[in-house]
Amino acid sequence: MKKSEFFKYFFVFLWLTFILAPYIWIFITSIKSYDELYTFPLKYLPSKPTFEGYKLLIETTPFLTYMKNSIIVAIFTVTIALFVAILASYSFSRFNFKGKTPLSFVFLVTQMFPAILLAIPLFLLMRNLKILNTPFSLILAHSTFAVPFTTWMITGFLKSIPRELDEAAQIDGCTKLGVLRHIIIPLASPGIIAATIYIFIYSWNEFLYALTFTSDIKARTIPVGLHTFMGEYIIRWDLLTAGGIITGLPVIIFFMFIQRYLIKGLTKGAITG
Amino acid sequence: MLSERNSYFNKWEKRVLPFLLLLPAFTLIIGIVAYPIIRAIYLSFHSFNPLKPSIFKFVGLENYIRVLNDPIFIIALKNSIIWIVGVVFFQFLGGLLGAIILKQNFKGRAFVRGLSLIPWVTPSVLIAIMWIWMLDGNYGIINDILLKLGLISRYIPWLAQKDTSLPAVMIADIWRGIPFFAIMLLAAMEAIPDELYEAARIDGANSFMIFLNITWPLILPTVIITTMLRIIWTANHMDLVLIMTDGGPGFSSLIIPLMSYHTAYKQLNFGYGSTIAILQGVFLVIIISLYLRLLRKGESIY
């Protein structure tokens, strides 16, 4: 191996260590026994790896309830946001109409407001609608905030589908909505799957609205649940890290499936301007 | 008859359908974004405690005058500036380094690139758990490593000390944002045609000159856009600060959005909390325009 080759791999190794080391350390912590967590000097590896932390987390804390809530909120958010975003992307990518540019600008601007600015009045709105401490408040908020980026992403995919296909279908008697259903959606399915996972990840991870809209254990999602663990108990790091691993794993796995599409969707806009 | 109906239908499809398709999205945006913002502005002129809804008093500019004289707000403002500038600057530096590494040809490159973005999709709560645990004053691995390297002489409670709490949270946020920067810059670098590099190499340019004269100017637009996205994001997202230090100890790591959250949800002062959140928006606009002006100045030098 040439010297420059060696350096290259050395830097790649450093980069990967930088990215992955915290995850590895958290995983190791989660499989240590309680006593081994608090030793001085630090012991890097557990002498007897155990999944006791995971077992205790599920048996003695409301973690499964939090998980159920997170799943419910994420599934409904994905359904609503995807439906809304597909319609909007179809409009932006296939029609020319007055006010298209300002309307798409409005989409972008929604991303710029500080979440806290919206959280305060939204809390009051949700209270008036009597949906605080229910999944509905989070589904409503998450759907809305997922729509702009999702629309942007799907619009990019729809633009790459040749318009000749639409025209051919229309000559065969298809309406515009028929084109969307029979031509566009099937052809854009890789993009739509990527968008689905993006929305899921957003909803699954979202913290501030979940924190402000749910104070009841029964309605909490995982991020808020884990946050309250830190305050409620003497911090049990074996349980907390186990919870962190269970929370992070699904998004990381999903992400690895769609990363190519997501990176494409993400970088396209910024580079072509 | 049939063709007449068709032409009506065609007009409908052209004129009405595009708006109809956007209707659900705009209903959500108006209800969940636009209306709350107007409500927040309205609230900022009132004194309001949600537990005592009968007391809803118009106070005019009182909240705004109060903010400007609030010593805690001044601390939060100062911390916010350090937070945004520090985080975004180091994310950019790390991201640039990462992009250069990921640009090289090596085995398993696609997979490594995929792995690189993992921190970007990790829930804030997990990132906070990681870093609180790694930075722990008694059992933290960071203390362990620094001590072994001889860089510190005793364990330091990074998050529980006034002069290290803000930088400690910043490190966690910098770590989280570097991969995003790296991937964006990498994509920009990949868009540069190879012929440019070849031509420069034939002309005898070294790697550093090539970077300075070809790569950098061509990735600059992406640098600007990504930096702006990160400024907005970093200014508004306070999840990590909230979970890791909650602004403490004292007010040493308090940033403006977190102060707004505390005011509204801990002191139950929704009016004053809204005022602070609005100023956060104004503050962000100022930062962005300063950043853009700085860039324009920079450009005129070239």
Chai-1 contact restraints between the chains, C-beta under 6 A:
chainA,res_idxA,chainB,res_idxB,connection_type,confidence,min_distance_angstrom,max_distance_angstrom,comment,restraint_id
A,K8,B,Q104,contact,1.0,0.0,6.0,A-B,restraint_1
A,K8,B,F106,contact,1.0,0.0,6.0,A-B,restraint_2
A,F11,B,I101,contact,1.0,0.0,6.0,A-B,restraint_3
A,V12,B,F106,contact,1.0,0.0,6.0,A-B,restraint_4
A,W15,B,I101,contact,1.0,0.0,6.0,A-B,restraint_5
A,I19,B,S116,contact,1.0,0.0,6.0,A-B,restraint_6
A,P22,B,M130,contact,1.0,0.0,6.0,A-B,restraint_7
A,W25,B,I141,contact,1.0,0.0,6.0,A-B,restraint_8
A,I26,B,M130,contact,1.0,0.0,6.0,A-B,restraint_9
A,Y38,B,Y139,contact,1.0,0.0,6.0,A-B,restraint_10
A,L42,B,D144,contact,1.0,0.0,6.0,A-B,restraint_11
A,V84,B,P24,contact,1.0,0.0,6.0,A-B,restraint_12
A,V84,B,A25,contact,1.0,0.0,6.0,A-B,restraint_13
A,L87,B,L21,contact,1.0,0.0,6.0,A-B,restraint_14
A,A88,B,L22,contact,1.0,0.0,6.0,A-B,restraint_15
A,A88,B,A25,contact,1.0,0.0,6.0,A-B,restraint_16
A,Y90,B,L21,contact,1.0,0.0,6.0,A-B,restraint_17
A,S91,B,P18,contact,1.0,0.0,6.0,A-B,restraint_18
A,S91,B,L21,contact,1.0,0.0,6.0,A-B,restraint_19
A,S91,B,L22,contact,1.0,0.0,6.0,A-B,restraint_20
A,F95,B,P18,contact,1.0,0.0,6.0,A-B,restraint_21
A,F97,B,P18,contact,1.0,0.0,6.0,A-B,restraint_22
A,T110,B,I29,contact,1.0,0.0,6.0,A-B,restraint_23
A,T110,B,V33,contact,1.0,0.0,6.0,A-B,restraint_24
A,M112,B,I232,contact,1.0,0.0,6.0,A-B,restraint_25
A,P114,B,N236,contact,1.0,0.0,6.0,A-B,restraint_26
A,P114,B,P257,contact,1.0,0.0,6.0,A-B,restraint_27
A,P114,B,Q280,contact,1.0,0.0,6.0,A-B,restraint_28
A,P114,B,G281,contact,1.0,0.0,6.0,A-B,restraint_29
A,A115,B,N236,contact,1.0,0.0,6.0,A-B,restraint_30
A,I116,B,P257,contact,1.0,0.0,6.0,A-B,restraint_31
A,I116,B,S260,contact,1.0,0.0,6.0,A-B,restraint_32
A,I116,B,Y261,contact,1.0,0.0,6.0,A-B,restraint_33
A,I116,B,A277,contact,1.0,0.0,6.0,A-B,restraint_34
A,L117,B,A40,contact,1.0,0.0,6.0,A-B,restraint_35
A,L117,B,A277,contact,1.0,0.0,6.0,A-B,restraint_36
A,L117,B,G281,contact,1.0,0.0,6.0,A-B,restraint_37
A,L118,B,P36,contact,1.0,0.0,6.0,A-B,restraint_38
A,I120,B,A264,contact,1.0,0.0,6.0,A-B,restraint_39
A,I120,B,F270,contact,1.0,0.0,6.0,A-B,restraint_40
A,I120,B,G273,contact,1.0,0.0,6.0,A-B,restraint_41
A,I120,B,S274,contact,1.0,0.0,6.0,A-B,restraint_42
A,P121,B,P36,contact,1.0,0.0,6.0,A-B,restraint_43
A,P121,B,R39,contact,1.0,0.0,6.0,A-B,restraint_44
A,P121,B,A40,contact,1.0,0.0,6.0,A-B,restraint_45
A,L122,B,P36,contact,1.0,0.0,6.0,A-B,restraint_46
A,T144,B,L28,contact,1.0,0.0,6.0,A-B,restraint_47
A,T144,B,I32,contact,1.0,0.0,6.0,A-B,restraint_48
A,V147,B,A25,contact,1.0,0.0,6.0,A-B,restraint_49
A,K176,B,E13,contact,1.0,0.0,6.0,A-B,restraint_50
A,K176,B,L17,contact,1.0,0.0,6.0,A-B,restraint_51
A,I201,B,V121,contact,1.0,0.0,6.0,A-B,restraint_52
A,N205,B,P123,contact,1.0,0.0,6.0,A-B,restraint_53
A,F207,B,S124,contact,1.0,0.0,6.0,A-B,restraint_54
A,F207,B,D239,contact,1.0,0.0,6.0,A-B,restraint_55
A,P223,B,P123,contact,1.0,0.0,6.0,A-B,restraint_56
A,P223,B,V125,contact,1.0,0.0,6.0,A-B,restraint_57
A,L226,B,V125,contact,1.0,0.0,6.0,A-B,restraint_58
A,H227,B,V125,contact,1.0,0.0,6.0,A-B,restraint_59
A,H227,B,I243,contact,1.0,0.0,6.0,A-B,restraint_60
A,W237,B,W133,contact,1.0,0.0,6.0,A-B,restraint_61
A,L240,B,I129,contact,1.0,0.0,6.0,A-B,restraint_62
A,G244,B,L126,contact,1.0,0.0,6.0,A-B,restraint_63
A,G244,B,I129,contact,1.0,0.0,6.0,A-B,restraint_64
A,T247,B,P123,contact,1.0,0.0,6.0,A-B,restraint_65
A,T247,B,L126,contact,1.0,0.0,6.0,A-B,restraint_66
A,G248,B,T122,contact,1.0,0.0,6.0,A-B,restraint_67
A,G248,B,L126,contact,1.0,0.0,6.0,A-B,restraint_68
A,V251,B,V121,contact,1.0,0.0,6.0,A-B,restraint_69
A,I252,B,I118,contact,1.0,0.0,6.0,A-B,restraint_70
A,F255,B,V121,contact,1.0,0.0,6.0,A-B,restraint_71
A,M256,B,G114,contact,1.0,0.0,6.0,A-B,restraint_72
A,Q259,B,G114,contact,1.0,0.0,6.0,A-B,restraint_73
A,I263,B,I183,contact,1.0,0.0,6.0,A-B,restraint_74
A,T267,B,M184,contact,1.0,0.0,6.0,A-B,restraint_75
A,T267,B,A187,contact,1.0,0.0,6.0,A-B,restraint_76
A,A270,B,M184,contact,1.0,0.0,6.0,A-B,restraint_77
A,A270,B,T222,contact,1.0,0.0,6.0,A-B,restraint_78
A,A270,B,I225,contact,1.0,0.0,6.0,A-B,restraint_79
A,I271,B,A187,contact,1.0,0.0,6.0,A-B,restraint_80
A,I271,B,A188,contact,1.0,0.0,6.0,A-B,restraint_81
A,I271,B,A191,contact,1.0,0.0,6.0,A-B,restraint_82
A,I271,B,T222,contact,1.0,0.0,6.0,A-B,restraint_83
